[in-house]
Amino acid sequence: MTNESLHARLIRAGLGRLANDIIRLSMSSIRMDCRRVSDETALPLGSSKLGGKPDLQSSRIWPLWKSSPMAFVGQVNLADIAAHDAEGHLPHSGLLSFFCAVDGTAAGLLREPNDPRSWVVSHFNGDLAALTRLPVPTKLPECLRFAACQPSFSREPTLPDVGSREILGLGFSEVERQAYVDVQSSADVGYVSAMTHRLLGYPYCFDRSPLVPGYLKTHGIPNPFTRIAGSDPQEFQDRWEELQHQWQDFQHKAESEWRLLLQVFSNEEAQMDWGGGGVLHFCISQEALSRQDFENVWLEMQFV
């Protein structure tokens, strides 16, 4: 999708008066369209892929969480995305690798969603020929041994969440608000655009913004929804509206400090399932991204 086709969709949805303002708020992403490979050994060391076996330095071991191997989500050869990252948000050399601790059930839930030690993002910027393709650990469950898929990359605009400060500032009518949600979520084109794997851009949200938890953690702010999770139903209902306003304030602050690094959906190509049809969001602070520091990424899993 290009800005031109996005403009046409906004016009078709009845958002003509705001189309240029909406496009001005769009953010480019690097879309990843993946196809399964029949023979992973044919892929050179350091190739971009979802699933399969990781290529790591010979001194590195397969990342563990409490002695159990993490799931290998994928790796991106950053030279592959350089042509689609005109803004230079990412390094254009080396290998970016992603792991997370998943429980190995059919639903594939994060084992410790509030502990950043339960996922790993690493950037190797040396000679890719010096990497080693690690064998799959015997303790890794079969359902977490994902099939290797090779991505192709393209540049694609994404739109902010309907609750973002910038979108709220456009003053949508209720009809326009619903029309925007349909375009932003790609409901107007059968959800084929938004629910894709991508680097950068705006995240596709099933629920509340995935940028907020990392923001809260780095600022030492307790998650307000977690605090009342065990309260009685009446107390939860009484505080619901208050919490919604509080979360929106957190969202607006998080959007100014954090952004999406990688989004990976449940998919048949690699046989990945996140929470029963959900999505992984690896998020990073703007400040860390500008320093090309991937040590403190935050991971959120969302599902219906």
N, C-alpha and C positions, 0 to 999 in steps of 0.2 A: 504494500500500500504506500502511495506517495501522498504528499500534501494536496496534490491536485485531486486524487480520488477521494481523499478525506473531505475536501471541500464539497465535492459532489454529494457525498453521503450526508453531510450536514444540511445542504440545501434540500435534499430529498426528505430529510426528517423534519423540515419546517423550521430550521435554525438559521435561516439565511441572514437575518439581521445581526446575528452574533458570530457568523461563521469565521470572519477574519480574526475576531478577538479570540475565539477558541483555538484556531490554528496558531496564533501567536503564543498561546500557552502550551502548545504541544511540545513534546520532548522526543528527540530521536533515540531510537534503540537499535540494537543489532540483533536481528531476528535469526534464529537457528532452526532450519528445517532439516530433520534427520532421517536417514535411511539406514536400516540394519545392514551390516556387512557380513558376508558369508564366511570370511576368513580374516580374523583380526591380525594374524601374523603378517598379512600383506600390508598393514598400515605401518609406516615408518615410525620409529621412536619419536615421541613428542607430537604425534598427530592429534588434532582436535577430535574429541569423541564424547558421546554420552555413554555411560556404562562401559563394559569390558574390563580390562585390566589396566591399572595405573602405571604410568612411566615415572619413576622417581629416581633420585640420586641413589647410587649404590649404598651410601651410608645410611639411608633412611629405611625404616621398616614400615609396614602397612599400619596406618594409624589405628590405635586401640582406644576403647572406652571401657574402663574397668576390666581390663584383660580380654575384652571381646572385640573382634575386628569391626571397624565401621564400614558402612556401605560406601562404595566408590560411586559418586554421582557422575563425575565426568571431568574432563580437562579441556582447556582451550589454548591452542597455540596462538599466541597473541599476534604473530605476524599475519595470521589468516584474517584478522579483523581490522587491521590497520587502515585499509581502504574505506572502511565503513565508519571509522571513528575520526571524522575530520576535526572534531573539537579536541582530540588528544586526551580524553578522559582516562583512558587505560594505557598502560605501557604497550609498546608495539613490538616487543621482543620477549622471548621466554615462554614459560608454560604456567598457566593458572590452573590449579587442581582443587577439587571439591570433594569432601567426605563428610558423612554425618552418621551418628549412632541411631539406628532404627531397630525396633524391637523384633523384627523378623516374623511378625504375625501377618496374616493375609491383608490386614488394614495398613501395615507399615507405618506405625506411629513413632514419633521421636521418643527416644528413651528418657532424655532429660532436657525438655524444651526450655528450661530456665538456666541451664548451665552451659556457658560458651565453650567449656572444655569438651563437650560432647559433639563438636563438629570441628573441622579443620579446613582452612583455605590457605594454600601456599603458593608462592610465586618463585619459580626457579628461573634464573636469568643467565644460565651458563650454556655450555655446549650441549645441545639436545642429543647428540650422538653418544654422550657419556651417560645417558640415563639407562636405567634397567627396568624392563617390564616385569613387574612382580607377579608371581603365581598367586592364585586365589587361596587364602587361608582355609584350611580344612574346617575351622570353626565357624566360617561365615555361612549362614543358612542359605539354602538353595534359592529362596525367593529374593535374596539380596544379591544374587550373582547376576547382574543385569547384562543383557546382550549388548555387544558393542555396536554403536550407531555412529555413522559419520555425518557431521553437519555441513550444510552449506549456509553461508551468511549473506544477509542483505540488510540494508538500512531501512528502517520503518518508523514512522511517527507514532507516538502513543499519547494518550490524553490523561489529564489529572483525574483523580477521584472526584465524584460529584460533591463530596464534603470538603474539598480543599478550599483554602482561603481565597485563592484566585477565582475559582469557579463560582463560589458563593458571591463574590464581588461583582459578577456579571449581572446579577439581578434577574435570574430566570423566573418566568411564570411557572406554575406547576406543570402545565402542559410542556413547556420547553424543558423543564427539569427532567421529565420522564423521557422526552425525546433524546436529551443528551445522554442519559443513562443507557438508552438503547444503542447509541452510536459508540459510546465509550466502552461498553461491554461487548460490542459487536453483535448484539442481539439482532440488529437490523440486517446483518449478513450471515446469520446462522452461527454466530460465535466463532467463525473460522479465523478471525484475525487476532483477537485479544488473548485467547487461550493458547498461547504458543510459548515455546522456550525462547528466552531472550536475555541479552546482556544490556544493562542500562535501561533508560526510559522509565516510565511510570509502572509500578506493579499492578497486576490484575488482582483485585481483592474479592475474595468470597465473603469476607467479614470486615472487621475493622482494619485500618491501615497497618500493614506489616512493618512500617517504618517506626511505629511508636514504641514497641517493646525495647528495641536497642537504645532508643533515645532515653527512655525511662531508666534503663539499667546504667547507662553511662553517667546519668545525672543523680543516681542514687534515689530515685523516686519509686515508691512501691506502686505496683500495678493496681489501680482502684478496683478493677473487676475481680482480681484474685483475692482481695481483702474481704469481699462479701460473698465469695463463692460458697462458703459453708453456712451462710446465714439462712434464717427461715424465709419462706417465700414472701411473706408480707413485708419483711424488712427489705428484701431485694427489690420488690415492686415499688416501695416507698422511695428508694434511693435511685431507681432506674433513670429517671429524667435528669436528676442531678449528675449522675455518672456520665450520661450521654454528653452533656455540656462540658464536663471536665475532660472527657476523652477527646472531644473536638478541639479543645484548646491545646491538648497535648499533640494532636495530629498536626495542627498548624505549625507548632514549634518544631516538631520532628521533620516536617517537610522542608523546613529551611536549613536543617542540619544534616539530614540523612537522605540516602537514595538507594535505589535498587542496584545491586551488582549483578546477580544472576537469578533468573526465574526458570524453574523446571517443572513442567506439569507431569502428572501421571500420564503414561503413554504406552501404547502397545509395541512401538518399535523396539524399545529397550526392555519392555516388560517391567516397567517401574510403576509402583502404586503407592502414592503418598496419602495415607489416611483414607483410603477408599475413594479414589478419584480426585484427590486434592492437588496442591501445588506447594513447592518449596520456594521460599524467597530468601536468598542470601542478600543481606542489606549491609551497607557500609556508610560511615559518616563521610560527609563531603571533605572534611579536613584530612581524614586518613586516606581517602582516594587521591587527593591532591599530592600527598606524600608517597603514593603508591605503596601504602602500608596495609597489608591484608591480614594482619595478625589479630585484629579485633572486630571481625565481621560478626554480625548477628544473624541467626537463622530463625525463620518463622515458617511453620507448616500450617496451611489453611485447607479446610475441606468443608463440604456442606453438611 
